[in-house]
Amino acid sequence: MRVLIQRVKRAGVTVDGRGVAETGKGLLLFVGVGREDDAGDIERMAGKIVNLRIFEDERGKMNLNVKQAGGMILSVPQFTLYADTRRGNRPGFDRSASPGTAREYWHRFNDLLRKEGLVVREGVFGAHMDVELINDGPVTIWLDSENRP
């Protein structure tokens, strides 16, 4: 599983000119599911994101997680995080999970975040989405389930 995390002041998703999800202060997550991912990967990644201390405390130090900071989450499915560009100029996506598996795992991931008490809004799986955001910092972090400690 790969997640591109952006700390945002606000973010939103539009499909066919209609707003489908938005958030204020919090995290915008671009979420990709890989062929090799399993339930353990989803749980580890959700736990990491819930506890990731990337919001500033009263001293201006990144010391708070999204929940402590009173933030929300906007989760956007994005299979292109598994783009393979090693050969040629057209990316391949063989390492991405099948659409059915990716949808199931993405929803399970979002549900795990909700179980931690977070407000989670969702983009639309499989849709062409316009994503708008104001990155706060900027703070952008890349997580990959293959990079286990």
C-alpha positions in Angstrom: 0.0 0.0 0.0 1.2 3.5 -0.8 -0.1 6.7 0.7 0.9 10.2 -0.3 0.0 12.4 2.7 -0.5 16.1 2.4 -1.2 18.3 5.5 -3.8 20.7 4.2 -5.7 23.8 5.3 -8.5 22.5 3.1 -9.1 20.1 0.3 -12.0 19.0 -1.9 -13.0 16.5 -4.6 -15.2 17.3 -7.6 -16.6 14.8 -10.1 -18.3 16.0 -13.2 -18.5 19.5 -11.8 -20.2 18.4 -8.6 -18.5 18.6 -5.2 -18.5 15.2 -3.6 -16.2 15.6 -0.6 -14.3 18.3 1.2 -12.4 18.8 4.4 -11.0 21.7 6.4 -7.7 21.4 8.3 -6.4 17.9 8.2 -4.9 15.4 5.9 -5.4 14.7 2.2 -4.5 11.1 1.5 -3.9 9.7 -1.9 -4.2 5.9 -1.4 -2.9 3.2 -3.8 -3.3 -0.5 -3.2 -0.8 -2.9 -4.5 -1.1 -6.6 -5.6 0.9 -7.8 -2.7 -1.0 -5.9 0.0 -2.9 -7.8 2.7 -5.0 -6.9 5.8 -1.8 -6.4 7.9 -0.5 -3.8 5.5 -3.8 -1.9 5.7 -3.8 -2.0 9.5 -0.2 -0.9 9.8 -0.7 2.0 7.4 -3.9 3.2 9.1 -2.1 3.0 12.5 0.9 5.0 11.2 -1.3 7.7 9.7 -3.5 8.0 12.8 -0.4 8.5 15.0 1.8 10.5 12.6 2.8 13.7 14.4 2.9 16.3 11.7 0.8 19.1 13.1 2.4 21.9 15.1 1.9 22.2 18.9 1.8 25.6 20.8 5.5 25.9 20.4 5.5 25.5 16.6 7.0 22.0 16.8 5.5 19.1 14.8 4.3 17.2 17.8 0.5 16.5 17.3 -1.3 13.9 15.2 -4.4 14.6 13.1 -6.8 13.8 15.9 -5.0 15.9 18.5 -4.9 18.8 16.0 -8.7 18.5 15.5 -8.2 17.6 11.8 -10.2 15.6 9.3 -9.2 13.3 6.5 -10.0 13.3 2.8 -9.1 9.9 1.3 -8.7 9.7 -2.5 -8.1 6.4 -4.2 -5.2 6.6 -6.7 -3.9 3.5 -8.4 -1.3 5.6 -10.3 0.8 5.6 -7.2 1.9 2.2 -8.5 3.1 3.5 -11.9 6.1 1.7 -13.2 8.1 4.1 -15.4 11.4 2.1 -15.6 10.8 1.2 -19.3 9.6 3.6 -22.0 7.4 6.6 -21.5 4.1 5.0 -20.9 3.7 3.9 -17.3 2.6 0.4 -16.5 0.4 -0.5 -13.6 1.0 -4.3 -13.2 1.8 -3.8 -9.5 -1.6 -2.2 -8.7 -4.3 -4.4 -7.1 -7.3 -5.4 -9.2 -10.1 -2.8 -9.0 -12.3 -5.1 -6.9 -9.6 -5.7 -4.3 -8.4 -2.1 -4.3 -11.9 -0.8 -3.7 -12.4 -3.3 -0.8 -9.1 -2.5 0.8 -9.5 1.2 0.4 -12.9 1.1 2.1 -11.4 -1.1 4.9 -8.5 1.4 5.3 -11.0 4.3 5.6 -13.1 2.4 8.1 -10.0 1.7 10.3 -9.4 5.5 10.4 -13.0 6.1 11.4 -12.8 3.6 14.2 -10.0 5.8 15.6 -12.6 8.6 15.9 -11.5 10.5 12.8 -13.9 12.2 10.4 -13.1 10.6 7.0 -14.5 11.9 3.7 -13.9 10.0 0.5 -13.3 10.7 -3.1 -15.1 8.4 -5.7 -13.4 5.1 -6.5 -12.8 4.7 -10.3 -14.1 8.2 -11.1 -12.2 11.0 -12.9 -11.8 13.4 -10.0 -10.7 17.0 -9.8 -8.8 17.4 -6.5 -8.2 20.8 -5.1 -6.1 21.5 -2.0 -4.2 24.1 -0.1 -1.1 22.4 1.3 -0.2 23.6 4.8 3.6 24.0 5.2 4.0 22.5 2.7 4.1 19.1 4.4 4.0 16.1 2.1 5.0 12.6 3.2 5.3 9.3 1.4 4.4 6.0 3.1 5.0 2.7 1.5 4.0 -0.6 3.2 7.1 -2.2 1.6 9.3 0.0 3.8 8.7 -1.8 7.1 11.0 -1.1 10.0 
